[in-house]
Amino acid sequence: MIHTVKAGEVLWSISEDYRVPISEILLANPELNPNILYVGQKIVIPGYPPTSSIPYKITIDISKRTLSLMKDNEIQRTYPVGIGRAQHPTPLGNFIIINKAPNPGGVFGTMWMSISKKHYGIHGTNDPSSIGKIVSRGCIRMFNKDVEELANIIPIGTPVLILN
């Protein structure tokens, strides 16, 4: 998987976002100077498949409060979602699904899928009335049955685009 450096990122934050030790990132990028990163720089993140090898893609439209699952660039399904409130906005940009955790419990419902932004994910909820609303701490909330369906379809490494 290739990560493109964004403004303000440093190697330790990239390492934390993908949950990959800095030492592994440096091994995969022998030419990389960990003290000098620049916007647009490409860094190999080991342990994840190339996004081009995955037929699925998730697009989350914040303004419409929807999550669309695409396969081979065709929408397969669109789900309603809850999003982050003003104090804790949902992050915008390109990410990937880095793990799945069934039955995390509590406010996370029956499924948690981390995205490559530390502390953020797509998850179920114990409050179905929150779907379609601006209520979370930045995560994407889904009905439990919907997030379980999505998690059963997509592989780790699936690209996630979150846009306004």
PyMOL commands that set and color helices and strands:
alter all, ss='L'
color gray80, all
select helices_A, chain A and resi 11-18+22-28+51-53+106-108+128-130+144-153
alter helices_A, ss='H'
color red, helices_A
select strands_A, chain A and resi 2-4+42-44+56-61+66-71+74-80+83-84+93-102+111-115+121-123+134-136+140-141+159-163
alter strands_A, ss='S'
color yellow, strands_A
deselect
rebuild
show_as cartoon
